[in-house]
């Protein structure tokens, strides 16, 4: 993920650190208007551009980022050219630009003196976010008329945590997961017939800044165990390998040559990273509905 470049401003009296600029949590300041959310008040802007509100949602889907708009204001008398964007990061992360879960595109905005504008700030076209709880922060940099460089002007946080739900409500994450690699979605395609090939389509996301090599496979277990590999009656699919680009996703068809005997099964999918030192567990999910394998004929 690309980290935001934060340029600090200072005075003779004090140096403003990123933590001081960010300054959450703080009292509520409602931006007003339909669909807007509250933002923290925090320290005053250090430049001419200020963030006065945000329009977004507190519930996101892992595969569908809602439209988010940032309301900015030029507090100076002069024309200002600026860029604004948002970062989704950990709730307790006071420097979200260092390890963002997701960072929007940086949108240019021009404002005359004392003017305001609402700017729609889209997510990256390949956006994929690991399910979890996050904080949404909002940023604006202004162009220094002397140097032509972008300089930090204001940073705020939307009050209230953002909860990112799984792409599919049909899966539950089990067995722990990492922040870098996760199972984004699972689709079991049928019909499932004894002795015939079966297939599961799996989408894997790479939230890291590095290319990752992965292994994916699945189990059908007659019991509801969190460790289906310990069930001697469980049937295991073929293991499929793939390489995923930084910030990317990959969709894999993972086959089982022959479906097991007729019955009702719990389907679980497992993801490992392939490293020079061996295979490392990254994520596991269980399909909430049972898989039915029908008799042949």
Helices and strands as residue ranges (DSSP letters): H 18-22, E 28-30, E 36-40, E 49-55, E 59-61, E 69-74, E 80-90, G 96-98, E 102-103, E 107-111, E 116-120, E 132-143, E 150-157, E 162-165, E 171-173, E 181-189, E 198-206, E 212-221, G 228-230, E 235-236, E 240-244, E 249-256, E 263-275, E 278-287, E 291-293
